[in-house]
Amino acid sequence: MDRDNFFQTSDGAMLYYEDRGRGTPLILVPGFMCTTRFYERNVGELSKKYRVITFDPRGYGLSSKTLQGNTLKGHARDIKELIDFLNLDGVVLMGWSLGTSAVAVYAHEYREYRLSGIGFIDAFLSPFAHGEWNKYKFSGYKVREYISGRSLWFTDPDKYHRYFFDTVDCKELTPEDEKWITGEISLTMPWTGIELHLDTCHTDTMSYVEQFTVPTVVFAGNSKGVPACVSEEACRRMKCPHRYHYYDHGGHMFFYTDPETFNRQVDAFIQEEIITAKRGGERS
């Protein structure tokens, strides 16, 4: 990598990004504490047909460890500035896990600015919210229990990182996978990560999906830590054209353990819901 792999935000943060391929731009936003590397089994194939951009969000990976801007609105602003920096249009914006909340806030705050499609990969939306649909561990505003659990990040980082794997709940990961994943999530500092995560829990991103107008694809997995019922509730609330895919294997990282299926479904979504629809609109 070199300086060209970074762009500077309006408040001075340096964000690492990778840009491969040509065609319809596809931005893949990683999950909490995660990085561009988590999409390594997807970018190679998808970049044969699309321009695929991945990045380390503020506080993650190789990006700045700032104490400011670590909120969903701050991360949404970073996405907008990256889109403007690369002069992208007709973007398909997909997020994984906590990244889905950043995508939802972006679509809400910027009224789907320069978007042609949205994707949720195992949605992490409105974790504190009340409701029968919400099976998150801390639903119903169990804030005290939440803060107690997150404090482990300071007192016993190794145990906290093991909690990450419990949440991912992916039995297909090898010891080699766990080694590189631990290395990547260790690049997120607790003082930046906790601020963002708590803000995400407090933000009612589930209500934003009702406002989506662009085609949307929702993927859900079989992880106990990130229950599929949240993705299903998001689909029930959507008024935009949307499709749903469920994985009964791979836990929270099904896109990594079954990249062939995931990449094929992303390709089909872009081709059928966005490119074909655009051509039809141009002919009419």
Buried (B, 14 or more C-beta within 10 A) or exposed (E): EEEEBBBEBEBEBBBBBBBBBEBBBBBBBBBBBBBBBBBBBBBBBBBBBBBBBBBBBBBBBBBBBBEEBBBBBBBBBBBBBBBEEBEBEBBBBBBBBBBBBBBBBBBBBBEBBBBBBBBBBBBBBBBBBEEEBBBBEBBEBBEEEBEEBBEBBEEEEEEBBBBBBEBBBBEEBEEEBBEEBBEBBEBBBBEBBBBBBBBBBBBEBBBBBEBBEBBBBBBBBBBEBBBBBBBBBBBEBBEBBBBBBEBEEBBBBBBBBBBEBBBEBBBEBBBEBBBEBEEEEEEE
